Amino acid sequence: MNTDELTGLITSRRSVRAWTDKPVPESLLLKAIELGTYAPNGGNQQNWYFYVILNKRIIGSVADAVQEVAEYMASWPEASKLGDAAGRMLTHASFFRNAPAAIAVAAKRYVSPLEEMISAREKTDPRAGVIARGRSISNARIQSVSSAVAYMLLALHQMGLGAVWMTGPMQAKAEIEEILKVPPEMDLVAFIPVGYPAEMPPPKPRKPVSEISRVIREDIAR
């Protein structure tokens, strides 16, 4: 694959939210996961775990759990401040219930010896606290899983499948973890409905590189 072909694959990928009833071969989903495991990950911990869901009843149960939590949040007095967003939250919370398949992504918990050292040190050293907060912003566990998901989405797209990377269902994290029997040492972090696209959303404009980047060629004046 040359750069132009790679560019075409990346720029043609869409977040797909409507699917046909055509079943998704298990082998394709497992292949996408396999390719996802070649993503960079912190300390080569490979701390990800994937639940491939082909059972429509289970997908429906997950959707029900997400919808119930959305309705609960919409009942809060504070939700009135959201305006139209509250209605969209209710309408779109469980749109994925008709997806032919889904991949739920979990991450194992891991505390490195370095993190243990910093955690102990910050109790008496204010600067250690600053260091800890800086490191927490770039959470290696979540970044590792996210890189795997990005690889998977490209693989699924190349296979002719459509998927959408969802974090909204994590509002029902506890309920979904119970449905999928996720062990206590793991956290569910993403949910990816998958199927053959019933429609392909139009492209959305991207900010120009000049607007979102800065090339530093010389010493920065202080």
N, C-alpha and C positions, 0 to 999 in steps of 0.2 A: 504494500500500500504506500503510495507516494503522498506528499504533503497535500496535494490538491484533493486526493481521494479522502484523506483523513479530515480535511476541512469540510468536505461535503457531508461526511457522516456526522460530524459534530454540529454543523449549522442546520442540518435538516431534522435533528431530533426535536421532538415536541413532548410536552406533558399532556398525555392522552387521558381523557376522562369519560370516554364512551367506547364500548367494545361490542363486537359481534358475539354471537353465541358459540362460535367455533371453539372447541376445546384447545387448550394450550398443551403441547407435548411436555411431559415432565422432563424429558431429556434436554429440552432447550433451556428450561429454567435452571436445571442443575449445571448446564454448561455455562450459563451467564454467571452463576455463583462461583464456579471454578475460576472464570476469568477475573471476577471481582477480587478473588484472594491474591491476585498478583499486584494489587494496589499497594502503595507505600503504607507502612503502618509503624507506629512508635515501638522501638525496641524489638521489632519483629515478634511482638506478642501475638499477632494474629488473633486479637481478642473478640472477633466477630462470631456470630452464630446466626444461622438463617433457618426460618421456618417456612417451608414451601407448602402453601395451602391450596389444595385442589378441590376441597370439599365445599360446595356452595352453601351448605347449612352453616358451616363454621364461619365462612365469610359473612354470612347474614347475621350471625351472632355477634361478630365483631362490630358490624355496622349498627346493630341495635344498641350495643353498649356505647358507642360513640354518640349516637343520636340521643340517647337518654341523658348523657352528661351535657350535651349541647342544650337540651331543653331545660335541664336544671340550671345551667348558667344563665339562660335567657330569662329565667324567672327571677333573677336577682334584681333588686331595684337599680343597681348600678348599670344594668344592661341598657336601660333607657337612654343613657348617654351615648351609646354606640350608634343610635339612629338606624339607618338602613343596614348597617353592618350586622346588627343583631338578626335581622331577617335572613340575610345571606348565610349567616352561621347556621341557622336552623335548616335552611333549604339545602345547603351543600354539605352538611356535616357527614352524611352517610351515603353520598352519591355512588360510592364504590360497591354497593351491595350486590350489584349485578355483574361484577367482574368475574370472568371465568376462573381466574387464579390470583393469587397474591403471595408476596414474599414479606414476611415480618422479620425485621432485622433487630437482633439483640446484641448487647456488648457485655462482655464479662468485666467484672470489677477487678482492678489491679492497682495496688499502691506500691510504687517502686521504693527501694531503699533511700533514694535521694528525696522523694516526697516525704517519707517518714522523718528524715533528718530535718527538712525544712519545717515540717509541722511541729516538731518538738522545739526547734530553735525559735520559732515566732512567738512562743509564749513569753520569752524574755528579751527578744531582739526585735525592735520595731522595723528595722530594715528587712529582716527575714519575712515579716508580714507583707511588706511591699513586694518582695520577690515571689511570695506564695500567690498573691493576687494576680501578679503578672502571668505566672505560669497557669493559673486556673482559667484565664481568658482563652488561652490556646490549649484547651483540654485535649491531650493526645489521644485519649480513648475515643472521643467523639470524632476527632479529625480522622483517625484511622478508619473507623466504620464509614464515615462520609466518603472517603476516597474509594472504598470498595463499592459503595452504592453508585457513585458516578461511573465507575468502570462498568458495572452491571447494566446501567441504563443505556450506555452506548452499545453494549453487546446485544441487549434485547432489541434495540432499534435496528441494528444490523440484521437481526434475524427476522425482521418484519413485524415485530411485536410492538405494542404501545403500552407505556407505563407512566405512572406519575409518582414522584417521591413525596410522600406525605409525612408530616410531623404532627398535624392537627389531631390525629387519633390518639396521640399521647395524652390528651386530656382524659382519656379513659384507660390510661396505662395499667392500672391495677386490675381492672376488669378484663382487659385483653390478655394480660399475663396469666390470669386464672383460666381463661378459655384455652389458651395454648399450652398451659402447664409449664410456663417459663420458670426455671429454678431460681431460688432466692439470690444466688450469686451473680445473676445477670439482670440487666435492665433492657426493656424494649425501648428502642430509640427511633425506629422508622417503620413505616408500613407502605408497601408498594403494590398496588393493584396492577394486574397485567392481563393483557388479552390482545386479540387482533383488532386493530383500530376500526371503529365504525365511522370515525371522522378524524380528520387531521387538522388541528388548529392552525390558523395562519401564523406566520412568524411575527414575533414582537421585536420592535426596534431595540438595538443595543447601543449603549453609550459608546461614543468613539473612544478609541484607545488613548487619544490625546487628552481626553477629559478625565480619565480614571488612572492615569499613570504619570510618572515623572522619571525621566532619565537623569541620573546623577553621574556626570562625567568628570567633574572637578571637585575639589574640596569645597564644602559648604561653609560660607562665611559665617562666623559667629557674631 
